[in-house]
Amino acid sequence: MAAARALPWPDFEDATLEPTDNLTFMRPMKSGSMKLIVTSPPYNIGKSYEQRTPLKEYVRQQTEVISECVRVLHPRGSLCWQVGNHVDNGEITPLVPI
Ligand SMILES: C[S@@+](CC[C@H](N)C(=O)[O-])C[C@H]1O[C@@H](n2cnc3c(N)ncnc32)[C@H](O)[C@@H]1O
């Protein structure tokens, strides 16, 4: 992953892009400070940008990320977490119970 650096978003003064690890990005943030979080984490289905891991480890990683999202989320904020199902050897496991 690229080194952390803020990229100015040309059309919006208050927006930046941070090409860094999501937890590294969120950890310094103040609790309850984010009004909207939209995340599309790796699907863990063997896409070119991801390392496929066992379901238990994937759920552990995503639980850590979601917990940090919840910490920084404003009490009246919204969190959109978009993933698919876990598919292994033809068996489909919905990720909803996470
Ligand atoms: C499912 S894709 C997102 C696709 C994106 N929503 C789109 O429409 O193009 C998951 C993305 O998460 C990125 N990613 C993987 N691990 C990450 C991490 N620890 N922190 C931040 N991004 C990560 C991957 O590089 C990949 O681009």
The ligand as a MOL file (V3000), in Angstrom:
LIG
                    3D

  0  0  0     0  0            999 V3000
M  V30 BEGIN CTAB
M  V30 COUNTS 27 29 0 0 0
M  V30 BEGIN ATOM
M  V30 1 C -13.9180 -4.2700 -2.6710 0
M  V30 2 S -12.5800 -3.1900 -3.0940 0 CHG=1
M  V30 3 C -13.3700 -1.6630 -3.1440 0
M  V30 4 C -13.8960 -1.3580 -4.4570 0
M  V30 5 C -14.4110 0.0780 -4.5690 0
M  V30 6 N -15.5700 0.2480 -3.6950 0
M  V30 7 C -14.7770 0.3570 -5.9970 0
M  V30 8 O -15.9540 0.4780 -6.2820 0
M  V30 9 O -13.8680 0.4020 -6.8120 0 CHG=-1
M  V30 10 C -11.6390 -3.1460 -1.6050 0
M  V30 11 C -10.5410 -2.0780 -1.6070 0
M  V30 12 O -9.9840 -2.0120 -0.2940 0
M  V30 13 C -8.5910 -1.7330 -0.4040 0
M  V30 14 N -7.9620 -2.1410 0.8680 0
M  V30 15 C -7.5730 -3.3810 1.2360 0
M  V30 16 N -7.0740 -3.3820 2.4840 0
M  V30 17 C -7.1460 -2.0960 2.9220 0
M  V30 18 C -6.7770 -1.4500 4.1250 0
M  V30 19 N -6.2500 -2.1310 5.1520 0
M  V30 20 N -6.9970 -0.1220 4.2310 0
M  V30 21 C -7.5490 0.5690 3.2070 0
M  V30 22 N -7.9340 0.0200 2.0290 0
M  V30 23 C -7.7240 -1.3010 1.8980 0
M  V30 24 C -8.1590 -2.5330 -1.6120 0
M  V30 25 O -7.0010 -1.9920 -2.1680 0
M  V30 26 C -9.3740 -2.3730 -2.5460 0
M  V30 27 O -9.2050 -1.2650 -3.3890 0
M  V30 END ATOM
M  V30 BEGIN BOND
M  V30 1 1 1 2
M  V30 2 1 2 3
M  V30 3 1 2 10
M  V30 4 1 3 4
M  V30 5 1 4 5
M  V30 6 1 5 6
M  V30 7 1 5 7
M  V30 8 2 7 8
M  V30 9 1 7 9
M  V30 10 1 10 11
M  V30 11 1 11 12
M  V30 12 1 11 26
M  V30 13 1 12 13
M  V30 14 1 13 14
M  V30 15 1 13 24
M  V30 16 1 14 15
M  V30 17 1 14 23
M  V30 18 2 15 16
M  V30 19 1 16 17
M  V30 20 1 17 18
M  V30 21 2 17 23
M  V30 22 1 18 19
M  V30 23 2 18 20
M  V30 24 1 20 21
M  V30 25 2 21 22
M  V30 26 1 22 23
M  V30 27 1 24 25
M  V30 28 1 24 26
M  V30 29 1 26 27
M  V30 END BOND
M  V30 END CTAB
M  END
